């Protein structure tokens, strides 16, 4: 029996040693697993915070983009309005320039008629007609033109 007891002791000691080693190994594995899980959770939190920051920046950029688009639409409307005003002003200026040219030719015509330079009168009348300026003369100017034109034909 004693030999049997001695034989059981080393196997019993070995079994206890084996159990202790297994529990230590299990503890080490659990610790590594816990540390790994904590690291993954921290990375997840960091990634989530970064994503929220990016989402916030994206929303801000979208809001700025919407503001810019609104500003662009308003500025295009202003440009269209100003272009229409410039076109109208240019047309009015062109008409005023033609009225001024017609008046200038009429003045030269009256002066030439007064000086009895009928050849000059005919050339001035031809210039008025070639530039289509009769329509820019008022009633009195047109009447004067017709009177001088009648006098210079004969």
Order of alpha helices (4+ residues) and beta strands (2+ residues): alpha-alpha-alpha
